[in-house]
Amino acid sequence: MTTISTPDLCDAYGDKVQVADPVFRHFGGIENFYGEIATVKCFEDNSKVGESLRCNGNGKVLVVDGGGSQRRSLLGDKLVRMALDNGWKGIIVYGYIRDLEDIAEMGIGVMAMGSIPRKTEKRGEGRTGVNLQFASLNCKPGNFIYADKTGIIVSTEALALTDISETAA
């Protein structure tokens, strides 16, 4: 996968990209990832997260709006392993996750607000394929998300990643 630089992309594309508030931390083994957005909106129930990650991710990034709840983790090592096995490039959770030691060893991008050991209840609640708004981002299925150590940006279309440093210089 091509290495990206969110600062260079911001310099090259300006107001065409949205920049996330700096509330996310890296937890996966890959800290530089991007892909087409797939979405889940849920609150303290990760049933729809699991359903989504069971599908072929085809290089996509699952963006989960968990309402920022600190009471339950929406992602753990088993779901991250499933995502990796099904071709997902990353998972970004506006909420909390668990099993950090195992997730850190996996070759996939995982970002969240923090961690908590308590698992979710499974009630089958939540929605997939919906527009999400959180952390100064509007994430729509089919848009594109880019993440590195500096931050997260979103674009309505795929960004050209070649020769970006020359454009930004």
N, C-alpha and C positions, 0 to 999 in steps of 0.2 A: 504494500500500500504506500502511496505517496505521502511523504511527510508534509504536513501543513503548518502554517504559521498564522494564527488568528490576527496578530498585529499587521502582518503583511497583507492579509486579505482585507482587513479594515482600511488600510491605506489605499489599496487598489480599488476597492468598491465603495468606499465612503458610506453614504446614507442608504445604499442598496442592501446593507446588512443590518440586522438587529444585534445588539450586544446584551448578553445576560448580565444581570446583577451578579456581583461576585459572592454568591452564597453557596457555590458548589465546590466539592473536593473530589479528587481522584481516588478511586479505590481499586480499580482493575489493574491488570498487568500491562495494559496498553494505555498510554497517556496522550496519544495523538491519533484521533480517529474522526471519521466523518461518514455521512451517508444520507440517504433519503429518509425522511421522518415517517414513522408509524406512531400512532398515539393511543394512550390509555388514560382515562380519567377515573380515579377511584379514591375511596377514603377508608383507610384502615382495613381494606379487604383486597388482597392481591389476586383474586380469582381470574380476573381479566388479563392481568400481567402474565400469569402462567399460560392461559389460553393463547395469547399472542406469541409467546416465546416457543410454544410447541410447533408453530408454523415456520416454514422456510423463510428466513430473514433476508436472503438475497443481498447481503451487504447493507442492510438498512440499520438505522438506529431507532430503538424504541424509546420514546419520550413519555414519561409517566408523570401525570399531575396527581400527586397524593395529597394536595392541599397543604403541604408543608407539615403534616402532623408528626409530632415527635413521640407519639405513644406506641406506634406499631411499625415494624419494619415491613417494607413492601417488596423486598428482594433479599434472597439469601443464596448460598452457594449452589444449591440444587437447581434453582432457576437460571443462575448465571451459566452453569455447566450446560443446561439445555439450550440456552441462547447460543453459546459457542458452538455446540454440536449442530445447530440449525442455521449457521451462517450469518448470524447477526454480528455487526461490527461494534455495536455499543449499546449501552442503556444509560439513560439520564433520568434520575428520579428526583422530582421536587418533593422530597420527603426523606425518609431514613431507611437504612438497610442494615444487614447483619452478616455474620460469618466473614469478617474482613480478612482474616489471615488466609483463608482459602481463596477468596476472590482475588486477592493481591497476586496470587500465583497463576491466574488464568490469563490467557492471551486474548483479552477482550477489553474494550474501554468500558468502565463503569464509573459514573459520577453520581453523587447524591449530596444532600445537605449535611449528613452525619450518620451516626450509627446508634442503634439500640438493639438489645438482644431479644426483645419480645416479638413473637411472630404475629401475623394477622389472623383474624378469623376468616373462614371461607364461607361466604354467604352467596357467592355468585353475583355480587353487585359490581357496578362500574360500567363504563362504556368505552368502546373502541372506535377508532376512526373519527374522532371528534376534534374540533379546534380547541386548542389549549391556550390559556393566558396566565403566565406567572413570571416572576423575576424579570420584568420588562421585556418579555418575549411573547410573541404570538406564534405558536407552533401549529402548523396545519399539515395534515397528512399529504405527502407528496412534495413538501418543501424540503430544504436541505439544512443539515446541522453540521457544524465543524467544532471540534474541541481539541485543545492542547493544554499545556501547563499554564498558559496565560489566561484562558477563559473559553467561553462558548459564544458562537455567533450563529445566526440563522439567516438564510436567504430563500427567496421564493423560487430561485432557479439554481442549478448546479453552477459553481464557480470554477473558472479556469484556474488550475493549480500550477501550470507550467510557467516558468519565467516570472513568477509573481514578485520575486525579490528585485528584479530589474525594474518592474513597474513601480514598486513601492519606494525605490531609492531616491 
